[in-house]
Amino acid sequence: MSVTINSVEKGSAADKKGIKPGDILVSIDKNEIMDVLDYRFYQNNSSVSLEYINSKGKLKKAVIRKGEYEELGLGFETYLMDKKHSCRNKCIFCFIDQLPKGLRESLYFKDDDSRLSFLFGNYITLTNITEHEIERIIKMHISPINISVHTTNPQLRVKMMNNKNAGEVLSVIERFNSAGIKINCQLVLVPGYNDGDELKQTLNDLTKLENVECIAAVPVGLTRYREGLADIEPFNRRTAADTLEIIENIGNECIKKFGERRVFAADEFYITAGLEIPQADYYEEFHQLENGVGLVALLKKEVFDAVSRTDYKLENKRIITIATGEAAYPFICEMVDNIKKKWDNLECKVIAVKNNFFGGHITVAGLVTATDIEDQLKDRNIGEELLIPSVMLRDGGDMFLDSVTLTELSEKLGVKITPVDNDGYQFLDKVLGKDICYE
């Protein structure tokens, strides 16, 4: 496979060799360039030999000398150089299958692309991976790689993912481990399927592998749009507590064996079980924040640290509102109460937005829509500014899941809306309306 060069950075090593947009890149050091991982890996040497086809259709060769790891300066139509690989599974817990009709098209795409695991930390199931990709990951030592395991029981994995190959590819994890590839694992737990004894077995299997750095267990998310899908019960107080006990016990065994916990539960499990979320040091290096593991503990620690490190004076009374999901509500209230003890002229209301759009079982802030925010805040005195968690918005930071833009919601509510990252220092800055210099 050859790829068309879309742009050439002016003054770059490739530009100096006369390579032009529209030329076709064939190989680097005789290695065929299939996609972005090949390109990134093989361009790193201080001397590289490029083969390319110019605008006249002639195969040309260019030897380029540059600094080691210096970019060649070539740009392509997409960052992957070709289309994303879509998921071939039909998982019983798939959240995308539970979306209502009429949302923007991009939300319905299921990716399962090993390149995105390396580039952006996406999780892959291995059911979509080729032998060429496996060998390339090992050869290039692409590490870490993030894998959605769910269960190490081959038959159960086939059943849960509705893919006949789902059990066979578990052997790939052992190949990566043997090659020294660091692995992060995700388990989406479904009551009655891969919890209980099945969970114990999965965790025991994975923690035997020295290069499995971290395992995150997250509860299945269930929307009200499950017509025609498998009957699944949500976790309740008892089943969540039972799951936490298994995770805690095996995590303690990992501390004895490896000197680190390695196995963690998403914050949602503690909330559902009605148990206190551990302190920040419990989560070690916070390897699995993207799975909601340790988000609350980290934010609380940073907010309390930020409050103690500034003597900023809030000159005028400030009235604002924070909208968040039901799960995070008590923790946001706790942090705001701590802030208000130091700044008594701050009036900050925290509102838990009920997720009517997806249904009552969805309580996380990242799935709150603009529709629910508008419906539940339109008759309230919001004050001068509305703060929301930035996870409510897509990567571009401008649109909610229901395709309403930040600007549109701001106009409907008649108030400035400010997204806030999961960063305690930024949280305090936004609450006080000032970029603070901390001591």
Steps between C-alpha positions, in 0.01 A plus 500: 500500500624850413373824648458840338690788656254779574746768613871564549616731777699791359869474586469141621739220405251367244443847351875548451506177299231629266216275613166660411135474606334243276807274492437145622709360785588134433760400759753616758823296516324238285221463758157537341301783656148380577388762749607756758668250733733382222576859406573612856717200579713488186560875467687520831851410378750778431539372145200363309447393141160590354341352191218703354310549176505855369231688307630356170454143626871432534638301796756722670741448790618757752757451777429740783736579786351673801501500878395174663122510571474820296181504290532457125235766452242301305127544557217269398126534449420338835718431804454125441567526123192282444160438659453403862436130560146442625393249764368164383350398835142519617565524873199456725609810695596725207405857584479607136225242439306675776504845341174651374455578132564849367835581663796614290638224280846487658353376830389174343848400378659219700878510475723202574830620360836399648657820365257712702600306811858617451421853381211596726467232768186341352415148612490213250341154524762316286219350288584744221877461506698327223810286536691775318392753765589264786848440361547871433405597857755249628768605251454872568447433871194724502425535868275526689204352316149528642275195476131449579518153649170468694567132580775243449243220468505433121146367479359783711689760297349359179154519659541854632655640182300294250816429303620142440863618504475688829633209705782397270668839496555501875830326420619829347516649849751233601705568185516870582590422860781266393634769266520751786210713375335684789125438512210690654175306528137604520219280632142608438318301766146373447310349796438130451755472221861591582476602866534274806710188446555588134651831607728325749626269227555785253695705752707200607583421136599858417701568816718197422638697205783726616448759225132559572554834673146593588147355488191718526156357574207718395127427539283450193318815392132451417287756319124491447550413133558124532212371292592165346820468703597248767334534839759645738452609858699797629730468799328565832636577846567133584646385168719809477633437852567132418691605189709749696592232753639278223695788346637617834616150598681431174645853501643432845657177369661700218655738752666204670617355167590809296514784752205671329124451493445456124125425534252783547127564489334798337365764736145399403533172689569682828215742441253219420616297800470803728864465603761770545729557202865439598749782546722611212808299603297178460499551121880516470578647155135547392550276195129471421344845537341461156296211644378708794747342743613748765346808339325608818800436725737694276267797458433522875870489582588768245217731608597477866867553409411801285292660777790469743751651258341838432406811695308650208235753611161489332417871502137485385219258562495227236187299418540193280352154442667165431309234306623142526377141488322333789798276580744787549253733674586424868872526433470830314291631791771393745766684301288813461426506874874489566557793263218707653657470846789713372301733272177584678392747231474213251151371430527176305211262443560144384225330300480128427361463150282190467569318175153477349649483151668160553304383802534489877773233508745743338636734767850597383571860400653404165163386364292800608343676201422863428131409477490385863707796619263744328185326627621490860671841523287727282286626789782532753705802599835382366692814582776651288654176373423130460785253540479152347748209485678508164434125459143593406638629169657320205876522443469834324345645815206655318212250487298276734395143421160617380672723238418825679797736498637678803408832338142390438447388859658820629257706292199297616590538868621858461822441691867445435587128511855394585626141464739383773750215468548238772775712654468630853703816440298588191182423695589754767602756235165469324296504821671823610506644147874569512818334371680473831874487560561227756780510755 
